[in-house]
């Protein structure tokens, strides 16, 4: 499992994020405080506080490089 911080601060960004990760069969969880949401669920994402970065847990081993490439526009550089 790999964890990265992402920013989904607009409706369009949420839509494109869900479309991008839905192409993969792996599981993705968004963690905000004590809430853990399926990252492929648009309704679930909108239930989170999107004003600040969110942790994304990527449950993958095989496709990790391809997944990280797709996630680049959303990852927060610290």
N, C-alpha and C positions, 0 to 999 in steps of 0.2 A: 504494500500500500504506500502511496505517496500523497503528501499533503502540500497544497499550495494555497496562497491567498489570492482571491480573485475579487474583481470589482464589477458589479452588475448595477450600475447607477442610472440606467434608462430602460424603458420598456423595450426598445429595439434591441438593446444589448442582451436582455433576458431572452427574447425570442431567438436571436441568432445563436446564443450560447446553447439553448436547449436543442435547436436544430443541429448544431455541430456535434454535441456529445451523443445524440440519439443514434448516430451512425455506428457507434461502438456498442458491442454486446456487454461491455463491462459495467460494473456498478459504480455510481458516483453519488457521494453524499455531501450535502452542504451542511456545515456546522456553524451555528450562530448562537453563542452562549450555551444554553442547555438544550436547544432544539437541533434535531438532526432531520434533515429533509432529503427526500430523493431528488437529486439534481435534475432528473429528467421530467419533473413535474412543474409545469409553469405555475399552477395554482399554489403549490407548495412554496416555490421561490418567492411569490408575491406576499406570502405570509411572514416573510423575514424582514428585518430592518436592512434595507438596501443602501442606506446612506453611508455605510462604512464597509470596508472589505470583509469578506466572508471566507472561512476555511473550506476548501474543497478537498475531500478525500477521494482519491482515485484508486479503486480496487482493481489493479491490473499488473501483469508482469510481462506479457508478450508484446502488447501494442503500445507500451509506455512512451516510446519515442514519438510515434505518430500522434498519440493523444496530446503529449506536451506541445507538439508543433501546432495542433489545432487550438490549444488553450492559450497560446502566446498573446493574443489581443486582449485577453481578460485578466492575465496575471498582473498583480501589483508588484512593481519593483520596489524593493525596500532599500 
